[in-house]
Amino acid sequence: MPPILQVEDDPNDVFLLQHAMRQAGVANPIQVATDGRQAIDYLKGCGKFADRQKFPRPCLVLLDLKLPYVMGLNVLKWIRQQPGPTLVVVMLTASGDDTDIAAAYRLGANGFLVKPSQASELVAMAKAIKDFWLTHNTLAPEETAEAAPPELVDADLAGMSAWR
């Protein structure tokens, strides 16, 4: 079962989320990166994360905004610049600032969740993460299939103009 990568610098938030995930019945192991640089190293599989048996590619990244060394939005930007299957990245942060939310979606976040203050709300959020992202969502395959021929894509786009 692929892990979840939790990118979080606050040890209390790490503990609380992991507890909530267990309460929600999430079986995926959770790997933790405590700063943006560690998150990138984990995803690149370098440094202390070079052993892909011990640190496999995650199925989901839960990414905080305010991180040491490399901020969360810069980690997200780096992730979206990488080739290969698209990684699901959900921002999980204390900030509900509209500017942060807009920037995260502009950079390709799949979701934006504001950390709740109550433990029961965090368990409900963990259940929602489990239900949608880990159960119902279909992930991109590891091996990317050949892209659709350009003429098919162009034809689809041309057909879409009729909908306007």
N, C-alpha and C positions, 0 to 999 in steps of 0.2 A: 504494500500500500504506500503510495507516494506521500511524502511529508508535506506539511504546511510550513512555510517560512514566516515566522513572526519577526518583524524588524521593529524592535522596541528597546529604548534605552532605560526605561524605568523598571527596575526589578519587581516593584509592586504590581505594575500593569501586566508584566509577563506572568507573574503568579496568578493574578486574578483571571486573566483570559484563559490560561491553561486549565484552571479549576472550572471555569464556566464551560469550556469545551468538553471536559470530562463529564460534567453534569448533563450536557446536551447529548452525550453519547457519541462524540466524535472519536473515531478509532484511529484516524491518521496521526502518526507521530508529529510532534511539533519541534522544529529546529528553530533556534533563536539566534539572530544577529543583533548585537547591541548598538550598532552604529551603521551609518550608510556605507562606509568603506567595507565593513565586514559583510554586509548584504551583497555588495557587488562581488567580493571575493568568493562568497558562497555560490552565487549564481554562475560565476566564471569557473568554479571548481579549482581555485588556486590557493596557494598558501596552506593554511591548516585545514582547508576544505577540499583539498585535492583528491582525497579518497572518495570516489563516487559511490562506493558500497556503503560507506558510513554517512555520507552527505549527498544523497541522491537529489536529482532535480525535483523541485517542489511542484505540486499541482496547483498551489495557491500561495500568493504572497499577501500577507497582511502588513501593510506598510504605514508606519507613523510619519508625520510631517516633520516634526522638530527632532532632528537627530544630530549627534556629534559627527564631525568630519565631513560628511556628505549629507545634505538635507534630503528629506524624503522625495520632494519633487524632482531633485536631480537624479536620485536613484531611479525613479520612474522614467525619467527621460532617457537614462542610460539603458534601461530594460527595453524600452520601445525602439531603440536604435539597433538592437541585436537581431541577427538573422535567426531563422528557425521558427518553430511553432510559437505562437503567441502565448505568453504566460499570463495567467489571470492575476491581476493586481487589484486589490481592494484597499483603499486608504482606510486606516483605522486610527483615528486621532481625536484629540480633545478639542480641536478647532472646528467650529461650525461657521467660520468666516466665509462669506460668499466669494471673496477673492480667492481663497485657498481652494474652495470647492470647484470654482470655474477653472482655475489653473490645472487642477488634478485631472479634470475631464478633458481639457484641451490637450494635455500631455498623454492621454490614453488610458486613464484609470478605468477599470471596469465597474467600480463602485466606490462610494464614499460613505463611510459610517462614522458617526460621532460617538465616542466612547460614552456610554451611559454612566451615571453616578451611582446607581443602585445595583447591587449584585444580582438581584432577580432580573433586572432589565438586561444585564450583561449575559445571563444565561439564555434569555429569550433571543438576544442577538446571535449568540453562538448557535442556537437551534436553527435560526434563519439562515446563517452561513452554511451550516450542515445541510439543511434541506435544499437550498438553491445551488450553492457553489459546489458542494461535494456529492450531492445525490442526483439532482435533476439536470444540472448543467453538463453539456457535452464538451469535453476539452479538445483542443487541437491535437491531432496525432503527432507523435514524436517525429516520424518521418514525414516530411512535407510532400504531399502529392504534387504532381505537375500542375502548374497553373492552367486555368482555362485558356484556350487559344484566344489571342487578342480579338479575332473577328467575332467570336461569341460574346465576349465582353462588350465590344463596340455595338453589336446588334442589340444586346440587352439594354445598354444605355440609350441607344436611339429609340427603342420601344418605350422607354420611360418618359421621353419627352411628350408622348401622346397623352400621358396622365395629367399634364399641367393644365 
